[in-house]
Amino acid sequence: MIKSIDFYFDFVSPYSFLAHKRIRKIENEEKIKFIYKPILLGGLHNLIGITAPAFINPKAKFMVRDCKMVANKFDIKFKFNSKFPINSLNLLRGLLSINSDKKKTYIY
C-alpha cells in the first residue's frame, strides 16, 4: 500500500521550493506519494493579520540565510530570487485550470 501525504505549497515560497526538491527525492526512494495542493500564502498571511517575513527586514535576511543553509545541507541547487516576493496568484490559477494529467509537468 502506498501512503500519501498532502503537500500545501505556494510557488512564491522558497521553503516550498526546498521542500519540493526533498519530496522528489523521497518519492524516488520510498513508497510515499505526495499530493500537491496549491495555496495562496499571502492570502493566509492577510487572513490572520500578519506581515510576511519577506516584508520585515531582519526576518527577510534570516530567511535568505536559512534557505541557503537548508539548500547546502541537502545539496539542493538554490539561488534566492532577487525579485522576491512575487505575486503567485496567476501561477496558482494556471495550476488549478489545467488538466490533472498535466499538473505534474506544470509543477516540475
Contacts in CASP RR format, 6 or more apart in sequence:
PFRMAT RR
TARGET T0000
AUTHOR 0000-0000-0000
METHOD contacts of the structure
MODEL  1
MIKSIDFYFDFVSPYSFLAHKRIRKIENEEKIKFIYKPILLGGLHNLIGI
TAPAFINPKAKFMVRDCKMVANKFDIKFKFNSKFPINSLNLLRGLLSINS
DKKKTYIY
2 31 0 8 1.000
2 32 0 8 1.000
2 33 0 8 1.000
3 31 0 8 1.000
3 32 0 8 1.000
3 33 0 8 1.000
4 32 0 8 1.000
4 33 0 8 1.000
4 34 0 8 1.000
4 35 0 8 1.000
5 32 0 8 1.000
5 33 0 8 1.000
5 34 0 8 1.000
5 35 0 8 1.000
6 34 0 8 1.000
6 35 0 8 1.000
6 37 0 8 1.000
7 19 0 8 1.000
7 20 0 8 1.000
7 23 0 8 1.000
7 34 0 8 1.000
7 35 0 8 1.000
7 36 0 8 1.000
7 37 0 8 1.000
8 37 0 8 1.000
8 38 0 8 1.000
8 39 0 8 1.000
9 16 0 8 1.000
9 19 0 8 1.000
9 20 0 8 1.000
9 36 0 8 1.000
9 37 0 8 1.000
9 38 0 8 1.000
9 39 0 8 1.000
10 16 0 8 1.000
10 38 0 8 1.000
10 39 0 8 1.000
10 40 0 8 1.000
10 41 0 8 1.000
10 42 0 8 1.000
10 88 0 8 1.000
10 92 0 8 1.000
11 38 0 8 1.000
11 88 0 8 1.000
11 91 0 8 1.000
11 92 0 8 1.000
12 41 0 8 1.000
12 42 0 8 1.000
12 84 0 8 1.000
12 85 0 8 1.000
12 86 0 8 1.000
12 87 0 8 1.000
12 88 0 8 1.000
13 41 0 8 1.000
14 63 0 8 1.000
14 67 0 8 1.000
14 78 0 8 1.000
14 80 0 8 1.000
14 81 0 8 1.000
14 84 0 8 1.000
15 67 0 8 1.000
17 78 0 8 1.000
18 67 0 8 1.000
18 70 0 8 1.000
18 71 0 8 1.000
18 74 0 8 1.000
18 76 0 8 1.000
18 78 0 8 1.000
20 107 0 8 1.000
21 74 0 8 1.000
21 76 0 8 1.000
22 74 0 8 1.000
22 76 0 8 1.000
23 34 0 8 1.000
24 108 0 8 1.000
26 32 0 8 1.000
26 34 0 8 1.000
27 33 0 8 1.000
27 34 0 8 1.000
36 103 0 8 1.000
36 107 0 8 1.000
38 92 0 8 1.000
38 95 0 8 1.000
38 96 0 8 1.000
39 92 0 8 1.000
40 88 0 8 1.000
40 89 0 8 1.000
40 92 0 8 1.000
41 52 0 8 1.000
41 88 0 8 1.000
42 52 0 8 1.000
45 51 0 8 1.000
45 52 0 8 1.000
52 85 0 8 1.000
53 59 0 8 1.000
53 60 0 8 1.000
53 62 0 8 1.000
53 63 0 8 1.000
54 60 0 8 1.000
54 63 0 8 1.000
54 84 0 8 1.000
54 85 0 8 1.000
55 85 0 8 1.000
64 80 0 8 1.000
67 78 0 8 1.000
67 80 0 8 1.000
68 78 0 8 1.000
68 80 0 8 1.000
70 76 0 8 1.000
71 77 0 8 1.000
71 78 0 8 1.000
94 106 0 8 1.000
95 103 0 8 1.000
95 106 0 8 1.000
95 107 0 8 1.000
98 106 0 8 1.000
END
